[in-house]
Amino acid sequence: FVRAPSDLDASLIDRSMFKPDADLRLDFVYGYDGLECAAPNVFVTADPNKVVYCAAAVAVVHDAARDEQAHFRGHTRDITCLTLCDAEVTVGGVTYPPKTLCATGQKVPSADAASYVDDEEEGDAE
């Protein structure tokens, strides 16, 4: 048996049916799952102060010198593989130096399989 709280304001019930006018913002990722992600997926970028790694469905570029992070949040499931390109690559007329392009992949069911390539120098990617 469930009872409403004695101080319930019934006028607020309708309001709770709608999405709030607020958003959450990711400022910092703490931690790393070294048990589930046993593959080598922590890399030092072209800038020796920056490392790239994943935590859940977020790819993180951590700048240790400035204690700041950039985040790629395009995945819908946990990232299970990550790599950093060791070669210079030209794409669409833009040349990327070694260790600035990162590729990530996520857990499958096959319908949700996804992989992404991102430039670690570009900052926050959504």
CNS distance restraints for C-alpha pairs under 8 A (distance, minus, plus):
assign (resid   4 and name CA) (resid   8 and name CA) 6.75 0.50 0.50
assign (resid   9 and name CA) (resid  13 and name CA) 7.58 0.50 0.50
assign (resid  11 and name CA) (resid  15 and name CA) 7.75 0.50 0.50
assign (resid  12 and name CA) (resid  16 and name CA) 6.62 0.50 0.50
assign (resid  13 and name CA) (resid  17 and name CA) 7.29 0.50 0.50
assign (resid  14 and name CA) (resid  18 and name CA) 7.86 0.50 0.50
assign (resid  27 and name CA) (resid  69 and name CA) 7.72 0.50 0.50
assign (resid  28 and name CA) (resid  68 and name CA) 7.74 0.50 0.50
assign (resid  28 and name CA) (resid  69 and name CA) 6.45 0.50 0.50
assign (resid  29 and name CA) (resid  55 and name CA) 7.53 0.50 0.50
assign (resid  29 and name CA) (resid  60 and name CA) 7.52 0.50 0.50
assign (resid  29 and name CA) (resid  69 and name CA) 7.91 0.50 0.50
assign (resid  31 and name CA) (resid  55 and name CA) 7.20 0.50 0.50
assign (resid  32 and name CA) (resid  53 and name CA) 8.00 0.50 0.50
assign (resid  32 and name CA) (resid  54 and name CA) 7.14 0.50 0.50
assign (resid  32 and name CA) (resid  55 and name CA) 5.56 0.50 0.50
assign (resid  33 and name CA) (resid  37 and name CA) 6.05 0.50 0.50
assign (resid  33 and name CA) (resid  55 and name CA) 6.54 0.50 0.50
assign (resid  33 and name CA) (resid  56 and name CA) 7.92 0.50 0.50
assign (resid  34 and name CA) (resid  38 and name CA) 5.62 0.50 0.50
assign (resid  37 and name CA) (resid  41 and name CA) 7.66 0.50 0.50
assign (resid  37 and name CA) (resid  80 and name CA) 6.10 0.50 0.50
assign (resid  37 and name CA) (resid  81 and name CA) 7.78 0.50 0.50
assign (resid  39 and name CA) (resid  81 and name CA) 7.15 0.50 0.50
assign (resid  41 and name CA) (resid  52 and name CA) 7.88 0.50 0.50
assign (resid  41 and name CA) (resid  53 and name CA) 5.95 0.50 0.50
assign (resid  41 and name CA) (resid  54 and name CA) 7.42 0.50 0.50
assign (resid  41 and name CA) (resid  81 and name CA) 6.51 0.50 0.50
assign (resid  41 and name CA) (resid  82 and name CA) 5.20 0.50 0.50
assign (resid  41 and name CA) (resid  83 and name CA) 6.29 0.50 0.50
assign (resid  42 and name CA) (resid  51 and name CA) 6.76 0.50 0.50
assign (resid  42 and name CA) (resid  52 and name CA) 5.65 0.50 0.50
assign (resid  42 and name CA) (resid  53 and name CA) 4.64 0.50 0.50
assign (resid  42 and name CA) (resid  54 and name CA) 7.69 0.50 0.50
assign (resid  42 and name CA) (resid  82 and name CA) 7.85 0.50 0.50
assign (resid  43 and name CA) (resid  51 and name CA) 5.40 0.50 0.50
assign (resid  43 and name CA) (resid  52 and name CA) 5.21 0.50 0.50
assign (resid  43 and name CA) (resid  53 and name CA) 6.69 0.50 0.50
assign (resid  43 and name CA) (resid  83 and name CA) 7.50 0.50 0.50
assign (resid  43 and name CA) (resid  84 and name CA) 6.82 0.50 0.50
assign (resid  44 and name CA) (resid  48 and name CA) 6.08 0.50 0.50
assign (resid  44 and name CA) (resid  49 and name CA) 7.67 0.50 0.50
assign (resid  44 and name CA) (resid  50 and name CA) 5.93 0.50 0.50
assign (resid  44 and name CA) (resid  51 and name CA) 4.40 0.50 0.50
assign (resid  44 and name CA) (resid  52 and name CA) 6.43 0.50 0.50
assign (resid  44 and name CA) (resid  99 and name CA) 7.88 0.50 0.50
assign (resid  45 and name CA) (resid  49 and name CA) 7.82 0.50 0.50
assign (resid  45 and name CA) (resid  50 and name CA) 5.66 0.50 0.50
assign (resid  45 and name CA) (resid  51 and name CA) 5.78 0.50 0.50
assign (resid  45 and name CA) (resid  52 and name CA) 6.97 0.50 0.50
assign (resid  45 and name CA) (resid  84 and name CA) 7.58 0.50 0.50
assign (resid  45 and name CA) (resid  99 and name CA) 5.07 0.50 0.50
assign (resid  45 and name CA) (resid 100 and name CA) 6.19 0.50 0.50
assign (resid  46 and name CA) (resid  50 and name CA) 7.79 0.50 0.50
assign (resid  46 and name CA) (resid  97 and name CA) 7.81 0.50 0.50
assign (resid  46 and name CA) (resid  98 and name CA) 6.66 0.50 0.50
assign (resid  46 and name CA) (resid  99 and name CA) 4.98 0.50 0.50
assign (resid  46 and name CA) (resid 100 and name CA) 6.13 0.50 0.50
assign (resid  49 and name CA) (resid  63 and name CA) 5.61 0.50 0.50
assign (resid  49 and name CA) (resid  64 and name CA) 5.38 0.50 0.50
assign (resid  49 and name CA) (resid  65 and name CA) 5.74 0.50 0.50
assign (resid  50 and name CA) (resid  61 and name CA) 6.46 0.50 0.50
assign (resid  50 and name CA) (resid  62 and name CA) 5.37 0.50 0.50
assign (resid  50 and name CA) (resid  63 and name CA) 4.39 0.50 0.50
assign (resid  50 and name CA) (resid  64 and name CA) 6.09 0.50 0.50
assign (resid  50 and name CA) (resid  65 and name CA) 7.90 0.50 0.50
assign (resid  51 and name CA) (resid  61 and name CA) 5.67 0.50 0.50
assign (resid  51 and name CA) (resid  62 and name CA) 5.31 0.50 0.50
assign (resid  51 and name CA) (resid  63 and name CA) 6.76 0.50 0.50
assign (resid  51 and name CA) (resid  64 and name CA) 7.90 0.50 0.50
assign (resid  52 and name CA) (resid  59 and name CA) 7.16 0.50 0.50
assign (resid  52 and name CA) (resid  60 and name CA) 5.55 0.50 0.50
assign (resid  52 and name CA) (resid  61 and name CA) 4.50 0.50 0.50
assign (resid  52 and name CA) (resid  62 and name CA) 6.34 0.50 0.50
assign (resid  53 and name CA) (resid  59 and name CA) 5.87 0.50 0.50
assign (resid  53 and name CA) (resid  60 and name CA) 5.35 0.50 0.50
assign (resid  53 and name CA) (resid  61 and name CA) 6.75 0.50 0.50
assign (resid  53 and name CA) (resid  82 and name CA) 7.32 0.50 0.50
assign (resid  54 and name CA) (resid  58 and name CA) 5.64 0.50 0.50
assign (resid  54 and name CA) (resid  59 and name CA) 4.33 0.50 0.50
assign (resid  54 and name CA) (resid  60 and name CA) 5.68 0.50 0.50
assign (resid  54 and name CA) (resid  79 and name CA) 6.47 0.50 0.50
assign (resid  54 and name CA) (resid  82 and name CA) 7.47 0.50 0.50
assign (resid  55 and name CA) (resid  59 and name CA) 6.50 0.50 0.50
assign (resid  55 and name CA) (resid  60 and name CA) 7.42 0.50 0.50
assign (resid  55 and name CA) (resid  78 and name CA) 7.58 0.50 0.50
assign (resid  55 and name CA) (resid  79 and name CA) 7.29 0.50 0.50
assign (resid  56 and name CA) (resid  77 and name CA) 7.36 0.50 0.50
assign (resid  56 and name CA) (resid  78 and name CA) 4.48 0.50 0.50
assign (resid  56 and name CA) (resid  79 and name CA) 6.01 0.50 0.50
assign (resid  57 and name CA) (resid  73 and name CA) 6.69 0.50 0.50
assign (resid  57 and name CA) (resid  74 and name CA) 7.92 0.50 0.50
assign (resid  57 and name CA) (resid  75 and name CA) 5.51 0.50 0.50
assign (resid  57 and name CA) (resid  76 and name CA) 6.41 0.50 0.50
assign (resid  57 and name CA) (resid  77 and name CA) 5.34 0.50 0.50
assign (resid  57 and name CA) (resid  78 and name CA) 4.12 0.50 0.50
assign (resid  57 and name CA) (resid  79 and name CA) 5.10 0.50 0.50
assign (resid  57 and name CA) (resid 106 and name CA) 7.51 0.50 0.50
assign (resid  58 and name CA) (resid  71 and name CA) 6.46 0.50 0.50
assign (resid  58 and name CA) (resid  72 and name CA) 5.76 0.50 0.50
assign (resid  58 and name CA) (resid  73 and name CA) 5.08 0.50 0.50
assign (resid  58 and name CA) (resid  74 and name CA) 7.70 0.50 0.50
assign (resid  58 and name CA) (resid  75 and name CA) 7.04 0.50 0.50
assign (resid  58 and name CA) (resid  78 and name CA) 7.59 0.50 0.50
assign (resid  58 and name CA) (resid  79 and name CA) 7.04 0.50 0.50
assign (resid  59 and name CA) (resid  71 and name CA) 5.70 0.50 0.50
assign (resid  59 and name CA) (resid  72 and name CA) 5.04 0.50 0.50
assign (resid  59 and name CA) (resid  73 and name CA) 6.77 0.50 0.50
assign (resid  59 and name CA) (resid  79 and name CA) 7.60 0.50 0.50
assign (resid  59 and name CA) (resid 104 and name CA) 7.65 0.50 0.50
assign (resid  60 and name CA) (resid  69 and name CA) 6.54 0.50 0.50
assign (resid  60 and name CA) (resid  70 and name CA) 5.90 0.50 0.50
assign (resid  60 and name CA) (resid  71 and name CA) 4.81 0.50 0.50
assign (resid  60 and name CA) (resid  72 and name CA) 6.59 0.50 0.50
assign (resid  61 and name CA) (resid  69 and name CA) 5.46 0.50 0.50
assign (resid  61 and name CA) (resid  70 and name CA) 5.13 0.50 0.50
assign (resid  61 and name CA) (resid  71 and name CA) 6.41 0.50 0.50
assign (resid  61 and name CA) (resid 120 and name CA) 6.73 0.50 0.50
assign (resid  62 and name CA) (resid  67 and name CA) 7.12 0.50 0.50
assign (resid  62 and name CA) (resid  68 and name CA) 6.02 0.50 0.50
assign (resid  62 and name CA) (resid  69 and name CA) 4.50 0.50 0.50
assign (resid  62 and name CA) (resid  70 and name CA) 6.69 0.50 0.50
assign (resid  63 and name CA) (resid  67 and name CA) 5.52 0.50 0.50
assign (resid  63 and name CA) (resid  68 and name CA) 5.26 0.50 0.50
assign (resid  63 and name CA) (resid  69 and name CA) 5.98 0.50 0.50
assign (resid  64 and name CA) (resid  68 and name CA) 6.97 0.50 0.50
assign (resid  70 and name CA) (resid 123 and name CA) 5.25 0.50 0.50
assign (resid  70 and name CA) (resid 124 and name CA) 4.67 0.50 0.50
assign (resid  70 and name CA) (resid 125 and name CA) 7.43 0.50 0.50
assign (resid  71 and name CA) (resid 123 and name CA) 7.44 0.50 0.50
assign (resid  71 and name CA) (resid 124 and name CA) 5.15 0.50 0.50
assign (resid  71 and name CA) (resid 125 and name CA) 6.02 0.50 0.50
assign (resid  71 and name CA) (resid 126 and name CA) 7.47 0.50 0.50
assign (resid  72 and name CA) (resid 124 and name CA) 6.36 0.50 0.50
assign (resid  72 and name CA) (resid 125 and name CA) 4.69 0.50 0.50
assign (resid  72 and name CA) (resid 126 and name CA) 5.54 0.50 0.50
assign (resid  73 and name CA) (resid 125 and name CA) 6.75 0.50 0.50
assign (resid  73 and name CA) (resid 126 and name CA) 5.06 0.50 0.50
assign (resid  74 and name CA) (resid 116 and name CA) 7.94 0.50 0.50
assign (resid  74 and name CA) (resid 125 and name CA) 7.85 0.50 0.50
assign (resid  74 and name CA) (resid 126 and name CA) 5.76 0.50 0.50
assign (resid  75 and name CA) (resid  79 and name CA) 7.24 0.50 0.50
assign (resid  75 and name CA) (resid 106 and name CA) 6.76 0.50 0.50
assign (resid  75 and name CA) (resid 114 and name CA) 7.26 0.50 0.50
assign (resid  76 and name CA) (resid 106 and name CA) 7.78 0.50 0.50
assign (resid  76 and name CA) (resid 112 and name CA) 7.75 0.50 0.50
assign (resid  77 and name CA) (resid 106 and name CA) 5.79 0.50 0.50
assign (resid  77 and name CA) (resid 107 and name CA) 5.91 0.50 0.50
assign (resid  77 and name CA) (resid 108 and name CA) 7.94 0.50 0.50
assign (resid  78 and name CA) (resid 106 and name CA) 5.49 0.50 0.50
assign (resid  78 and name CA) (resid 107 and name CA) 5.80 0.50 0.50
assign (resid  79 and name CA) (resid 104 and name CA) 6.70 0.50 0.50
assign (resid  79 and name CA) (resid 105 and name CA) 5.56 0.50 0.50
assign (resid  79 and name CA) (resid 106 and name CA) 4.09 0.50 0.50
assign (resid  79 and name CA) (resid 107 and name CA) 6.27 0.50 0.50
assign (resid  80 and name CA) (resid 104 and name CA) 7.74 0.50 0.50
assign (resid  80 and name CA) (resid 105 and name CA) 6.05 0.50 0.50
assign (resid  80 and name CA) (resid 106 and name CA) 5.23 0.50 0.50
assign (resid  80 and name CA) (resid 107 and name CA) 5.99 0.50 0.50
assign (resid  81 and name CA) (resid 104 and name CA) 5.63 0.50 0.50
assign (resid  81 and name CA) (resid 105 and name CA) 5.18 0.50 0.50
assign (resid  81 and name CA) (resid 106 and name CA) 6.80 0.50 0.50
assign (resid  82 and name CA) (resid 102 and name CA) 7.11 0.50 0.50
assign (resid  82 and name CA) (resid 103 and name CA) 5.63 0.50 0.50
assign (resid  82 and name CA) (resid 104 and name CA) 4.36 0.50 0.50
assign (resid  82 and name CA) (resid 105 and name CA) 6.48 0.50 0.50
assign (resid  83 and name CA) (resid 102 and name CA) 5.70 0.50 0.50
assign (resid  83 and name CA) (resid 103 and name CA) 5.37 0.50 0.50
assign (resid  83 and name CA) (resid 104 and name CA) 6.61 0.50 0.50
assign (resid  84 and name CA) (resid  99 and name CA) 5.60 0.50 0.50
assign (resid  84 and name CA) (resid 100 and name CA) 7.03 0.50 0.50
assign (resid  84 and name CA) (resid 101 and name CA) 5.86 0.50 0.50
assign (resid  84 and name CA) (resid 102 and name CA) 4.47 0.50 0.50
assign (resid  84 and name CA) (resid 103 and name CA) 6.44 0.50 0.50
assign (resid  85 and name CA) (resid  98 and name CA) 6.24 0.50 0.50
assign (resid  85 and name CA) (resid  99 and name CA) 5.23 0.50 0.50
assign (resid  85 and name CA) (resid 100 and name CA) 6.93 0.50 0.50
assign (resid  85 and name CA) (resid 101 and name CA) 5.54 0.50 0.50
assign (resid  85 and name CA) (resid 102 and name CA) 6.23 0.50 0.50
assign (resid  85 and name CA) (resid 103 and name CA) 7.85 0.50 0.50
assign (resid  86 and name CA) (resid  98 and name CA) 4.82 0.50 0.50
assign (resid  86 and name CA) (resid  99 and name CA) 5.08 0.50 0.50
assign (resid  87 and name CA) (resid  97 and name CA) 7.09 0.50 0.50
assign (resid  87 and name CA) (resid  98 and name CA) 4.59 0.50 0.50
assign (resid  87 and name CA) (resid  99 and name CA) 7.06 0.50 0.50
assign (resid  88 and name CA) (resid  95 and name CA) 7.00 0.50 0.50
assign (resid  88 and name CA) (resid  96 and name CA) 5.66 0.50 0.50
assign (resid  88 and name CA) (resid  97 and name CA) 4.63 0.50 0.50
assign (resid  88 and name CA) (resid  98 and name CA) 4.59 0.50 0.50
assign (resid  88 and name CA) (resid  99 and name CA) 7.97 0.50 0.50
assign (resid  89 and name CA) (resid  95 and name CA) 5.64 0.50 0.50
assign (resid  89 and name CA) (resid  96 and name CA) 5.20 0.50 0.50
assign (resid  89 and name CA) (resid  97 and name CA) 6.72 0.50 0.50
assign (resid  89 and name CA) (resid  98 and name CA) 7.41 0.50 0.50
assign (resid  90 and name CA) (resid  94 and name CA) 5.33 0.50 0.50
assign (resid  90 and name CA) (resid  95 and name CA) 4.11 0.50 0.50
assign (resid  90 and name CA) (resid  96 and name CA) 6.05 0.50 0.50
assign (resid  91 and name CA) (resid  95 and name CA) 6.45 0.50 0.50
assign (resid  91 and name CA) (resid  96 and name CA) 7.88 0.50 0.50
assign (resid  96 and name CA) (resid 100 and name CA) 6.44 0.50 0.50
assign (resid  96 and name CA) (resid 101 and name CA) 7.08 0.50 0.50
assign (resid 100 and name CA) (resid 119 and name CA) 5.77 0.50 0.50
assign (resid 100 and name CA) (resid 120 and name CA) 5.48 0.50 0.50
assign (resid 100 and name CA) (resid 121 and name CA) 6.72 0.50 0.50
assign (resid 101 and name CA) (resid 117 and name CA) 6.67 0.50 0.50
assign (resid 101 and name CA) (resid 118 and name CA) 5.75 0.50 0.50
assign (resid 101 and name CA) (resid 119 and name CA) 4.71 0.50 0.50
assign (resid 101 and name CA) (resid 120 and name CA) 6.14 0.50 0.50
assign (resid 102 and name CA) (resid 117 and name CA) 5.51 0.50 0.50
assign (resid 102 and name CA) (resid 118 and name CA) 5.39 0.50 0.50
assign (resid 102 and name CA) (resid 119 and name CA) 6.35 0.50 0.50
assign (resid 102 and name CA) (resid 120 and name CA) 6.70 0.50 0.50
assign (resid 103 and name CA) (resid 115 and name CA) 6.94 0.50 0.50
assign (resid 103 and name CA) (resid 116 and name CA) 5.49 0.50 0.50
assign (resid 103 and name CA) (resid 117 and name CA) 4.34 0.50 0.50
assign (resid 103 and name CA) (resid 118 and name CA) 6.52 0.50 0.50
assign (resid 104 and name CA) (resid 115 and name CA) 5.41 0.50 0.50
assign (resid 104 and name CA) (resid 116 and name CA) 5.38 0.50 0.50
assign (resid 104 and name CA) (resid 117 and name CA) 6.61 0.50 0.50
assign (resid 105 and name CA) (resid 113 and name CA) 7.66 0.50 0.50
assign (resid 105 and name CA) (resid 114 and name CA) 5.81 0.50 0.50
assign (resid 105 and name CA) (resid 115 and name CA) 4.25 0.50 0.50
assign (resid 105 and name CA) (resid 116 and name CA) 6.67 0.50 0.50
assign (resid 106 and name CA) (resid 113 and name CA) 6.37 0.50 0.50
assign (resid 106 and name CA) (resid 114 and name CA) 5.96 0.50 0.50
assign (resid 106 and name CA) (resid 115 and name CA) 6.67 0.50 0.50
assign (resid 107 and name CA) (resid 112 and name CA) 7.95 0.50 0.50
assign (resid 107 and name CA) (resid 113 and name CA) 6.67 0.50 0.50
assign (resid 108 and name CA) (resid 112 and name CA) 5.93 0.50 0.50
assign (resid 108 and name CA) (resid 113 and name CA) 5.02 0.50 0.50
assign (resid 109 and name CA) (resid 113 and name CA) 6.40 0.50 0.50
